[in-house]
Amino acid sequence: MQKTFSTLSGLIAWVVGIAWLFPLIYAVWSAFHGSQYTTHFDWLAPLTLENFRSAWHQAPFLRYMLNTVLITLLILASQLVLCTLAAYALARFEFRGRGTVFALILLQLMVVPEVLIVENYQTVAALGVVDTYLGVGLPYLASAFAIFLLRQTFKTVPQAFEDMARLEGCSELGIIWKVFVPLGKPTYLAFSLVSISYHWNNFLWPLVVTNTENSRPLTVGMSIFGAPESGVDWAVISAGTLITVGPLLILFLLFQRQFVQSFIRAGLK
């Protein structure tokens, strides 16, 4: 009975995995073949890179990619700094209202970001940073999820480590940098992967707050590139899609073992 259940579970996992991969498989097929092969498969169809050349020249993907990388790194760097300080204070300092502050931070996890788009846009417009990297990243410069993860990690650090660092003459920032950050590396890596993946693929807020190619990320650029009024050529659109998701796929394939281990270690804490 157990063997049958295990076999059935494996079969279901394979079916779900193939169903999940099918859009990517189709995109790869269409991108490397001519337009006449996007609606039917022919194993003898010739391969071509023309779709990638067409997509690259039809849209400024290099600029979009640069914008996406800079926006993602700006958000991640800010989150790591601000959330580390907030998590350290919540985990190691005793002050009145600490539980209330932490509860309010957790409450933020229940708020869907799209609900705040109008208020966020008004704030960004008032600051004069519409259509800039800062404007795209401003609502995400801190993360309740990161604060929660890091607080839980910092609470597991033995008090003796902190005391020894104080005896060595370390300041509060020195203790964070030399004790807490090294011990929290798995959590930092796990959160960084989540943050990079989310903001690399974020669409709605960048669509609202960007107007030109100067700050438009890949997701918004891809939506304009694939718009019906631009002409629908699925082979070229598939090539543009692979250009968009390619960096994340390559990153995952190269470091998938480290990714999984980081998530496991972060979960164990």
Secondary structure, 3 states (H helix, E strand, C coil): CHHHHHHHHHHHHHHHHHHHHHHHHHHHHHHCCCHHHCCCCCCCCCCCCHHHHHHHHHCCHHHHHHHHHHHHHHHHHHHHHHHHHHHHHHHHCCCCCHHHHHHHHHHHCCCCHHHHHHHHHHHHHHHCCCCCHHHHHHHHCCCHHHHHHHHHHHCCCCHHHHHHHHHCCCCHHHHHHHHHHHHCHHHHHHHHHHHHHHHHHCCHHHHHHCCCCCCCCHHHHHHHHCCHHHCCCHHHHHHHHHHHHHHHHHHHHHHHHHHHHHHHHHHHC
